[in-house]
Amino acid sequence: MSQRDYYEVLGVSRTASTAEIKKAYRKLALKYHPDRNQGDDEAVGKFKEASEAFDVLSDDTKRSRYDQFGHAGVSGAGSRGGGFHDVNDIFSAFGDIFEGFGFGGGGQSRSRGGGRRGASLETTVVLDLPEAAAGCQRVLEINRRETCDTCSGSGAKPGSKPVVCSMCGGAGQVVQSQGFFRVQKACPACHGEGQSVSNPCQDCSGSGRRMKQTTLEINIPAGVDNGMQMPIRGEGEAGIKGGPRGDLHVNFKVKDHPLFERHGQDLLCRVPISYSQASLGGIIDIPTLAGRESLTIKPGTQPADMTRLRGKGMPDPNGRRGDGDLIVEYQIEVPRKVSGEQERLLRELAVLEESNVLPERKSFFDHVKDFFAGDETSED
């Protein structure tokens, strides 16, 4: 029976690096994984074909022989210890490829005794900005499936017990022959459990699990931001038939703050100041996460000028960097109404400004004069 070229199977060139070969195999393995294609014998065959190609091309010695002699150079050499007899052999050889994806055989979804890993759960925690900055504790109420207390997770009524599946002999898998291939798939009689319950537990209807509300206290690190997620291992749903628990993934949402605008670890605070403060300088109180703080305004401060206060922003939730900064942006306020005395003083100031034109203003009016002078020239 002819075999396809291993490079063609993985869809890589003959000069592909080991990293490229692993990436290509990972993509195919996830696509044709038996847990994603239950009952699809063609997908299982492609899965095994890709695994065989990766086994050879990821090994420098085997790859060299294959490049020189083709399939004949590696036939009979075995695959990582004697060849793949079924899908579980592939899982054992490439456990790192499937790590963290919850697939059976990779140490994640199915235990040796037939138990399956419980489902992972998600929840969202809403925080105020000061809470996110300081870190805090929260108590979560989670609805999740827990092991049934009545049957201890067996699914069988007390006084009875599950019986070994007669079709698969308790293995949970059956092997079907397809030409030269032997394909292993979940047992159709017990659905991969390896056992069946003839007298099910009434409290859990034979599932071995019941829905319960659980209270869980978590510690939230300082500096979390919108979109961040914190995994809590082993706090998801209970496993099936003795399988491991799933995980709980906590998503964070930080509410907008009326004073601070967040930009990563930096905070922006827009502070209004008067015209006189901007012109003459002064001392104002500004808010920080730690409380009130005095800040000196330099004389001649312009609109949108900024002062950066180092280390007054948000902490790094991963602890790898220092705290961010607090950026103060000045906004010069123009009063909508003025008192009689204020109006008198402003009019005196206006007279002084007309007699002592500031450089910026003179430059503007010079441009205006040149602009209209150009119009007069064109008319002549």
N, C-alpha and C positions, 0 to 999 in steps of 0.2 A: 504494500500500500504506500503510495507516494506521500511525502510529507512536505508541507509548505516551508519555504525559507524562513528561518527564525527572525531575521531582520524584517521581513515582510509581515510576519505575524504581529510583531510589536509596532510596526509602522515607523521604524527608525532607519537612518542610513548606516552603512557599514563603518563609518567613522564616528558614530555616536559615542559620547562619553558614558561612563557608568551611571552618572547622575541622570542623563537623558534616558537611558535604558530603564532605570528604576522608575522614573516619572511616567514613561509610556506604559510600563507594566501595571503600575498602580492604577492608572486610568482604566485600563482594560479589565483589571481584576475587580474593581469596584462596579464596573458596568455589568459584567457577566457573573458576578458573585452568586452562588446558589441560593443564598438567603433572599436575594432580590429577584430571583428568577425560579421560584419553586415550581417544579413540574415542567420546566423548560429544559429538555435534554440537550437541545442544540446549544443553549447558553452555557450549560455545564461543560460541554465538549470544548467550547471556545475558551472557557476559563482554564481548563487543564492544558490546552494547547499553549496559551499565553504563559502559564506557569512553567511549562517545560522549556519554552524559548528563553524566559528570563533566567531559569536555572543555569542554562548554558552560557548565555551572553553576559551574565553578571560575574562569572568566574573567569579570570584572565587566562588560566590554563585551558579550560574547556573551550573558551572563545577562540583561542589561538588554533586549537586542533580543528574546530569547526570551520574557521576561515580557510584552513589549508585543505581539509579533506571532506568538508560538508558533513552531512548527517552520519556518514560512515566513521568519521573521526571521533564521534562522541557516542555512537551506539554501543550499548552494553556497559558504558561507563557509570550508569546510574545517575540518579538525581539526588544530590545531597544525602547520600546514604542508602542507595539501593533502589531508587525509582519511586514514583508516586503510584500507590495501589488504589487510593481513593482520595476524596476531597480532604479528609481530615489530615492525610499526610502532607498535603499542600499547606494547610493551616499551620501544622507543626513546623514546617520548613520556613515559612514566610510570615511568622506571627507578627513581626514588626510592621509589615506592610498593612495589616488590617487593624493595628492597634488603635483603639479609640473610636472605631466605627460601629461597634455593637454587633458584629457579625459572628455567627456561630463558628466554633472551632478555633477562633483567634484568642480565646481566653476571655472573651467579653460577654457573649450572650448565652452560651450553653456550657454547663459544667460537665464533668465526666459522668456524673450520675444522671444526666438527662435534664437537669434543671436549667431554666433560662433566666437570663438577667432581667431584672425588673425595668420598667420604663423610666426614663429620666423625665423630670418635671421642670417647669419654668414658672417663675413668679416675678412680679415687678414691685420694687420698693421706691416710694416717692419721698424725696428728701428736700428740706430747705437748704439754701446755700450754706449757712453757718454749720448745719449738721454735716453736710458733705465736707466742709473744710476741716472740722475737728474730728470727724469719725464718731461713730455712735453704735449703740446696740439697738436691735429691733427684735420684737417678738412676732413671729410669723405663724399664721394659722393655715395649715396645709391639708387639703383633702387628698388622700392617697390610699392606695391599696396596701393593706397590711396582711401578714400571715394570719389565717383564720385560727383563732384560739381553740375552737371546738375540735377541729381535726388536725391541728398543728401543721397545716399546710398540705396534708396528703390529699385532700379532696374527698376522702372516704368517710362514711358515717362512722362515729365512734363504735368500736367493737368489730369493725371490719377493716380491711386494708386493700390497697390496689393490688391487682394481679398483673403478672408479667404478660406483655402482649405476645400472643401466640404467633403473630405473623413475623415480627422482627426479633423475637426472643429476648426483648428488653433492650436491644441496642438503639432503638429509635430510628434506625436507618435500614434501608433495604438496598441491595445492589442489583442493578439490571444490566444485562449484557446487550451491547449494541455493536455487532460486528466484532472488531478487535478491541473495543473499549468496554470497560466495566464502569458504569455510572452509579454513584451512590446518591440516594435522595431520601427525603423524610418518609418514614413509614406512613402509608395512607390510612392504616387502621388506627394507630394511636397518635397520629399527627406529630411524630417525633418524640413523644413523651417516653416511650419504652414500656409503658404500663397503662392500664385502663382501670376505670372505677365502675364497678357494677352496681354498687350501693352508695350513691353520692351523699356527701354531707349536706344536710338541709340548710344550714346557716350560710354556706357559701356556694350552694348549688353545684358542688363538686369542683369548683375552680381552685380551691385551696387558699383564696384570699378574699378579704372583705374591705369595703371602703370605710375608712375612718378619718376623723379630723385629728390632726396632730399639731401640737404647739412646739415651735422650735425657736430658740433664741440664737441670733447670729451677731457677730461682731463685724461692723462695716469699717473698712480702713479709711483713713483720712484722705481726701482728695479725689474721691470717685466723681465721675462725670457722666453726662447723658450717653447712652449707648454702651457703657461698660457692663460687663457681665462677670459675676463671681461664681465659680462652680463650688458646690459643697458636696464632696464625695460621699456616696453611700446614704444620702438623705432623700433619694427618690423612692419609687415604689418597691415593695418587697419582691424578691425574685420568685420565679415559679418553680415549684418542686425542689426547693433547696438552692436555687440559683442565687447569685449575688444581687444586692440591691442596686437600683439605678442611682443617678445623681440628681441633685437639685441645682438648677441654674438660676441665680438671682440677677435680674436686670435692674439697672438703676435709672431713675429719672429725677433730675434736679430742677426744682422750680425756679423760674425767673425771680430775680431780686430787684426791689425798687431802686436800690442805690448802686449796685454793682453789675456790670456787664462782663460775663466771663468769656475769655478767649484762651482756651487751653488752661494752662496754669496761671496765666495773668488775669488780673481784674482791671476793668476800666471804670473810673468814677468821674462823672462830669459834674464839676463844681461851679456854681454861678458866683461871680464876683461883680462888684460895682465898677463903674467907669473910674471913679476916684481911686479905688484899690488897685486897679490895673495900671493906672498912671503913676501913682505915688508909691505903690507897694504896700504891704501890710502883713498881718498875721491872722490866719483864719483857722478854725477848727474843722477837721475833715474826719469822716468815718473810716475806720479800718475794721478788719475782722476781729482784731484784738480790742477794739474800743476807740474812743476819741483820741485824736492826735493833732498837735499844732503844726501848721505848715506856713512857712514864710513865702510871701509872694514878692517877686522881684519887681522893682519899678520898671514901667514900660512893658509890662506883660501884654502880649497880643492875644486876640481871640484864637482859640484852638491850640495855644501853647500847652505843653505838657511837662509834668514833673514825674519822674519814675522813682518810686520808693522800693528799693530792693528788698526782696524776701517778705513782702507784705501781701503776697498773693496766695494761691492755693498750693498745698503740698502735693508731692508726687505720690500717688497711691501705691506705686511699686517700690518706693524708697530708693530709687537709683539716682534721682536728682534732687537738688534743693528746692525750696519753695519758690513759687513764681513771684512776680512783682505786682505792685499796685500802681497803676498809671492814672494820674490826676490830670484831667483835661479842663482847662479854664474856659468858661463861657461868660462873656461880658453881658450883663443884663442892662437893658435900656428900660427905664421905668415908663409905664403907660400914663401915669399921672404924677405931677410934681406939685409941691406946695408953692405958695407965692414967693417965699424966700428962695427956694430952690430955683424957681424960674428966673428970678432977678439975677442970681449968681451965674446961672447958665448963660443968660443974655450978655452979661459982662464978659464971660469966658469966650462967647462967640465973637464979641468985638475984638478981644485980644487975639483970637485966632486969625481974624481977618487982617490984623496989622502985623502979626508975626506968623507968617504961613509956615507950617511944618514942611520938612523936605519931601515927605511922601505926598503931601497934598500938592505942593508946588509941582512935583513931577507929573501928577495926574493932570493938572490944569495945563501944563505945558503941552501934554499930549493932545488935550482937547483943542487948544489953540492951533496946533499944527494940523489937526484933522480938518477944522473948518477953514483954515488957510488954504488947504488943498482944494476945497470946494470953490473958494473964490477964484483961484487961479484957473480952474477948469471953465468957469463962466466967462472969464476974459478971453 
